[in-house]
Amino acid sequence: MLAFVPLLESSYRLDVVSSAGAAGPWQLMPDTATRFAVPITSEFDGRYSLPLATEAALSYLGMAVSLLWQ
């Protein structure tokens, strides 16, 4: 089921940016990406990197699930 999240968020496209500023296949906001160690500089935005964005998204979802099931 997790495989469908980026489908819904970005249609699996790496270059998508929302009007709110979320970017990449998982539509990570800059603060969320930074919180989960995705580098964002003027030269490189890790939210567009499938491996980096996926690792951050899974960590974020894991944290959210653990908070919900406490």
C-alpha positions, 0 to 999 in steps of 0.5 A, spaced: 500 500 500 505 504 501 507 504 493 501 508 492 502 514 496 507 517 491 503 515 485 497 519 489 502 525 491 506 525 484 504 520 479 511 517 481 514 524 477 521 526 480 520 533 478 513 535 481 512 541 486 506 543 489 503 550 490 505 549 497 512 548 496 512 540 497 517 537 492 519 530 489 515 524 488 513 524 496 511 531 496 516 533 502 516 540 505 523 543 506 522 543 513 520 535 513 526 534 508 531 537 513 528 534 519 529 527 516 536 529 513 535 530 506 540 535 504 537 542 500 542 547 498 542 552 492 545 546 488 542 540 490 535 538 493 534 531 495 527 531 495 528 530 488 532 524 489 528 517 489 532 514 494 533 520 499 526 522 499 524 515 500 528 514 506 525 520 509 518 519 507 519 512 510 522 514 516 516 520 517 511 515 516 514 510 521 514 516 526 507 518 525 505 510 525 508 510 532 505 516 535 498 514 533 499 507 536 502 509 543 
